[in-house]
Amino acid sequence: MAGSQELFERAKRYIPGGVNSPVRAFGSVGMTPRFILRAEKDRIWDEEGKEYIDYVGSWGPMILGHGHPAVLEAVERAAHDGLSFGAATRREVEMAELICESVASVEMVRMVNSGTEAVMSALRAARAFTRRDKIIKFAGCYHGHADAMLVQAGSGLMTQGIPGSAGVPAGCARDTLTAVYNDLESVRELFAENDGQIAAVIVEPAGANMGVVLPEPGFLQGLRGICDEWEALLIFDEVITGFRLGLDGAQGYYGVRPDLTTFGKIIGGGMPVGAYGGRKDIMSMVAPCGPVYQAGTLSGNPVAMAAGLAQLRTLKETPDFYSDLNRAGDAFFRELDTILEEARIPHCVNHVASLGCVFFTDTVVRNYEDAQSSDTARYADYFRHMLDKGIYLAPSQFEAVFLSGAHTQADLKKTLDAVRTFGKELSE
C-alpha cells in the first residue's frame, strides 16, 4: 500500500501543490504531509498505520470526537434514503429550528455548503439591507476565500506569507476596509472617514485563524455600540466558535448579540455545510422572500443535515458537556503554559474554553501584528517533535488546537509529557 510520501508525489502531478487546501501541504513545517486513512474518537491513523492523538479535529467540528455512534447511525440512515435530492426535506427544517432555538440572535437561517459561502452570502444581505457597499474586517481574521475577504487575511495566507491573492480584481477589494483587532479606535476612524458608506463590521468574536487571539474586555461590546451609532450591521463569523464555546457560541459566551452570524461544518458533524442567519428583517431580504439572490443545489443536503442534527442534539442533550470540556481545556492550556514557562521558552498561550494555541514569542498576542512576531522555525521544530511522539497538531503556527469530548485525561497527560520533553531537549 502506498504511503504518504508516494501519495504526495502522485498528488503533485494532478493537484496544485498536491493538496486541496494549502495548509495541508506541511510547507511551513518542512515535512511531507501525512495522508490520513481513518479516524476514531480522538485518534487518527495515517497511510503507514501510525496512530496520533488528533488536536485538529477537521479544524474544529469533531467536538464529540471522530465517528460518534449517534452521528454515524444518522448518516447511515440518511444515506440509505438518498444522498441528494435538490429539494426541500424535513431535516433542513429541523436544523433551522434547532439553530434558532439555540442562538438567540438568529431568527431565520439559510443553509449553504461552506463557511466561505456563508460569509459571502451574509455580506450580500448586509449590503442590500443597508444599501451601502463598504465592509470593515480585521487584519488576521480569515473569513473564507471570497474575493472581497482576501485582504490581510489569516489562516493559510499567514502560513504562506501571502498578503492577499492573485486573481482578485482591485475593484473586489476596494470596498473592504481593514481595522486592527482589539483596537476600537481604528474602527471609529474608518467609520468617520467613510461616513454613511459602511454596511457592516465582520469579526471573528474570538480570532482563530491567526492562531487564537481573544477579544479584550469591552472590545465586542464596543463594536456593537459603534455599529449601532453608525447604523451599520455587526456580523459574527462563528465558523470556528459556533457550537464550540457553547450551544450559543461566542456570542453567548461573551454576551454580545450580532445582527448576522455565519456558521460552518460543526453544524454538519464535520460534513461540508455552512449557514448564515440573524434578524428576521434582514434575512427576509433573501430570495425567494426578497431581492438578494443566493442558491445552492446541495444546500441543506440530507446526509449533512442528518449528521449535524445528531451532533447538535447530542450536545444539547448531554448534561454538563460544555462545562466539562471547557474545564478540561482550561486545565490543559494552563499546564501547557506552565511547562513552557519552566523550560524558559519564550511563548504566549492564548485560549478560551476548548480552543487555544501557543505562539513562540515573548509578546502578548492581542492582534495580527503581535501574532506575526512568532518564531515560526521554533514552531516547526515543536510540530515535528510532537508528531514524532504521536501528537497531531496543526501544521502551522497560525492555527488552533481543538479539544474534544473524546480526549481523555490520559491523552492530555501524554500530550503534556511530550511538551515537557520538547522543553528539555531545547535546554540541553
Summary of the structure (lengths in Angstrom):
residues: 428
radius of gyration: 21.1
end to end distance: 39.4
largest distance: 66.6
contacts: 1531
relative contact order: 0.17
helix: 43%
strand: 16%
